[in-house]
């Protein structure tokens, strides 16, 4: 035994033990065990298709513990809180809450550990489907009445919610539309107060096709853009060509006013004494009564080269 304490093996084992004690001490100081409380969404499972939930808590509080650094990074989505409704009946059901926690933490408490779930028999009604249209078409375009298919949807859910239903609708957002609008959109429902009740009901079908014809409303005309050159380049130089981008624009307005114009004037560019290209941006000033869709500046480049 005396030889063992004098051997290298003893000091090796002693160093390992001391290192473990030191690691444990530092870990406890820098990363201690901590508790945390978060709200976790409450789900339901195993509910008969003939029944529907009309009232339940949205969330439950979950208390858990673990190492501080782990606890701080644990999010509600890593937990699964649910109530098993396999044996639920119509009316009030006081049932236990089950929670699945991630392996990195330890579950301490769930509050409340039992919740009241109100269950009703499924009822079904048919209501018209309407189109809620927002946004606008591009200038000179208008939209005609939308066509939606199907025209009615079946809504099933708790009777007291169905009695308060306002309408089923699809939401359309027009964004400077120039062509016909054709999309499949989700069907939504709201009550008479304008509140969304989609979470409490089933909608069949869940999507609908919307077609909105978009047509030209006002006549337009494609007019070239011109610029006037003033002054003269430096001796020995010449204006070789003039580039206008865009070279023409589509303007719209009353037909009798459009007939008066074959081109639009951008103004003047002075090239006096120039020995190189000139590039300027011009604002298009339209005659009163005319408008254009793309209200951007126009780039004018005067190409000047030696004679």
N, C-alpha and C positions, 0 to 999 in steps of 0.2 A: 504493500500500500504506500509505504514511504517513497519507494521508487516511482510509483505512479505520479505522485504530486510533484516529483522532481523532473518528470519526463515532459517532452514537448506536447504530448497528447493532452495533458491536463491544461496547459496554457491555451491550446487551440480550442478546447471545449469552453474554457472560461471566457475567451474572447468572443465566441459565438453567443454565449449567454448574455454577456454585457452588451453586445451589439443589439440583440433582440430587445433587451430592457430599454436601451437608449431609443431604439426605433419606436417602441410602444409609447414611451414618454413623449417624444416629439409629436407623434401622430395624435395623441390625446390632447396635446396643447394646441396644435395647429389645425386639426381636423376633428373636433370632438363630435360626439353624438348629439344630434339636434332633432327637435320636433317641428312639424309644420302642418298648417291646416289650409286646405284648398276646397273650392267648390267644384264638384264633378257632375256633369250632366247625367240625369237619371233616365235609363232606358227600360223598355218593357220587353219581355220575352214570352213566347209560347201562348200568345193570345189567340183564341179561336177566331176563325174568319167570320163567324156569325155575331161576334161581339166587337165593341169598339170602346176605347178609353175616352171618356168625356172630361175627366179631371184628374190631374196628378201633379206632384211637385216637379219643377223643372230640374232642380239640382239637389244634391245632398252634400253635407260637409264631411270631409274625410281627413282624419288626423293620422299622420304617419311619422315614423322616425327613421333615422339613418345617419351616416356620416354627413357632416355639415355641407361639404362640397357637393355631395350627391343630392342631398335634400333640396338645395338651392336650385338645382338644374332640373328637378323632376316636375313635369308639366301635367295638367289635368288630363290631357289626352292619353297619358300612359296608364290611367286607371279605367276600369270598366265597372260602373255601378248599375245594377239592374234589379228588377223585380220579376219574379217568375209568376206569370198569370195562368199557368196551366189549369189550376183548380179554381180560378176566379168565377164568380157568379154575378148576375145583374144586381147592381146596387153598390153599396160601400164594401170595400175589401181592405182590411188592415193586414198588410203583408210585410214580411221582413225584407230588408235591403241587403243584397249580396254585393261584395266588392272584390274584384280581382286587382291586386297591386303588383307593380313590377318587382322582379327578384332583388333589386338593389336596395329596397327599403322594406320596413316592417310596418304592417298595418296596426294602428293603435285603437282607433275608435271611428265609428260611423254615426253621424247625427243628422236626422233621426235614424235609429236602427230599424224602425217600422214606419211605413207611410200608408196613407189612405188613398186607394185608387178607386175612382168611381167608374163603373163599367155599365154600358147600356147596350141594348140590342141594336144591330145595324138597321137603319132605315135608308131608303133610296128615293130620290126624286130626279126629274129631268128639268133642266133650266136652259134658256137660250144662251148662246155664246155671242158675246159682242167684242168688237175691236176697239181698243183704246189707243188712239193715234196721237203721237207727239212729234215734235220736230217739223221740218218743212221741206218742200222741194226746192230745187235750184231756181234762181230767177228765170222768168219766162216759162216755167213749167208749173202745172197744177196736177193734183191727185184727184182721181174720181173715187166714188164710193167703194170701200173695200169689200172683197168677197172672201168669206171664211167658210171652211169645211172641216168638221161638220158644223151645222148651225145650232145643234143642241148637244149637251153633255150630261152624263149621269153622275150625280153626286151622292155618295153614300156616307153615313156617319151618324152621330148621336142625333136623336130627334129634335132636341131643343136647339141644337146648332143649325140644323136644316131649316127650322121654322124662322130663323133670323137671317137666312142667306139673302144677300143683296143681288149679286150677279156673278156669272162666270165670264172671264175676259182673257184676251191675249193682248200684250202690250207691244205696240209697234213704235219704233223710233226711226223717223225719216231724217236722213242726214244729207241735205242738199241733193235729193234724189233727182236723177235725170232719166232713169229708165224704170220700167215696171218693177214693183217690189213683189218678190215671191219668196216666202220663208216658212219653215215649220217652226212653231213657237210653243213654249209650254203654256198650258191652261192654268189659270189661277182663279181663286174664288175669294170673295170678301163678303162680310155681313153688311147690314143696312147702315152701320156706323162707318163703313169704309175700312174696317180692320181685316187683315188677312187671316183666314181661318183654314188655310191649306193643311196645316199640321194635324187638324182634327178630322179631316174627311178624306175619302178616296175619290178620285176623279177619273172617269172613263169616257173617252180616251184622254190621256194625259197631255197630248200635243195636238195642235190643229194647224192647218195650212192657211196662210193668209196671202191673198193676191190683191195688190192695189195698182190699178192702171195709172201710169204717169204720162201725161201728154204735153205737147208744146202749147202754151197759152198765147204768147205774144209773138208776132213775126220778128225775125232778126235779119241782119245783113252783114256780110263779111266785107269790111272796108280796109284797104291798104293804108299804111301809115307812112307819111312823108315828112321830111325835114328840109328846111331851107338853109343853105350854106352862105355865110357872109364873110367878107374879107378875102384875102389871098394868102396862100402859103409863102414861105420864104423863097427868094429867088432860086431857081433851079429845082423847085419842088412843085408837085401837082397833086390835086385830089384825084386819086385813082378810082375809088368807089365809096359808096356809103352803105353801111350794113345797119339794118333796123331789126331788132329782135324783141318781141315778135314782129314779123313783117306786116301782119294784118290782125284785126280783132273783130269778133262778132259783137255787134251792138244791137240793141232791141229798142223798140219804141213804136209810135204810131206809124202806119204805112206811109201816110202822106209826108211825114217828116223824114223817114228813111229815104224816100225817093229823091230828096234834095241833095244827098251826099254821095259822091263817088270815091272819096278818100277823106282822111282826117289828117290835119296838120299838127305836128308836134312842136312847132316853134322853130327857132334858129340855133345854129352852131357856128361860132366864130372861129375861123381857122387862120386868122391873121398872123403871119410870121412863123407858122408852124413848120417844123422839120421832121415830125414824126406823127404817129397815129394819135387820134383824139378819141377818147371814150367818155361819154357822159350818159347819165340817167335822166330821162324825161318823164314828167307826169302828164298823162293824157287828160286833157281838159275837154270833156264832151260838150257838145251843144245842149242847151236846155231842152229837156224832153227825151233825150237819149240816155241809155245806160248800157253797161257791159258787165259780164259775169266775172271775169278775172281782173280784179282791180289791182294789178301789179304795175310797177314802174317799167318803162320801156328803155332798153339799152340801145344807144346809138353809137356806132363806131365809124369814124371818118378815117379811111386809109389814105395816108399821104406818103408818096414815094418820090425819089429823085426823077427828074424828067429824063 
